[in-house]
Amino acid sequence: MKRRADGAVEVEEDALDMLASVIGHLRGPGEVRAFLEDLCTPAELEAMTDRWRVVPLLAQGIPYREIHERTHVSVTTIGRVARTIERGAGGYGQALKRSRVRAA
């Protein structure tokens, strides 16, 4: 991602497509985990896992405060994930449908 002169963030589509393709070609959770651990900092991994942990709970209609109590993820992050579920590209919903993840 690059910051434009006007302050907006721009993603290089070709680079993002290449990254998505690489992830799509990995075989199984072990390979994906190893790739993510190499690619991301511990803080980035924590942020991503926090976001994903709240997705199944939001899908069940559990209130933000209860999700926070169960997961210790900030209410701000929970709200951000909820907005992305509503207005995003549909990735959370698709991943949730394909996963066997159950709420914590």
Residue, then its C-alpha position, 0 to 999 in steps of 0.5 A: m500500500k502506498r499513501r497518495a499525496d491526498g492522504a488516501v491509501e492506494v493498494e497496487e492491484d497487481a501486487l495484491d493479486m499476486l499475494a492472493s494467488v500465492i496464498g491460494h496456492l498454499r496447501g493446508p493450514g500449516e503452510v498458510r500459517a508458516f507463510l503468515e508468520d514469515l510475512c507478518t510481524p507478531a503485532e500484525l498477526e495479533a491484529m488479524t487473528d483478533r479480527w477473525r476471532v470476532v467474525p463468527l460471534l458477530a455472525q451469531g448476533i452476539p452483542y459487542r460487549e459480550i464479544h469483548e468479554r469473551t475475546h478481550v478484543s476492543v469494542t472499536t475493533i469489533g465495530r470495525v469488523a462489523r462495518t466491514i462485514e456489512r460494507g466490505a468485499g464479502g471476504y469475511g462472509q465467504a471465509l466463514k461459509r467455507s470454514r469450520v470455525r465455531a464461535a469461542 
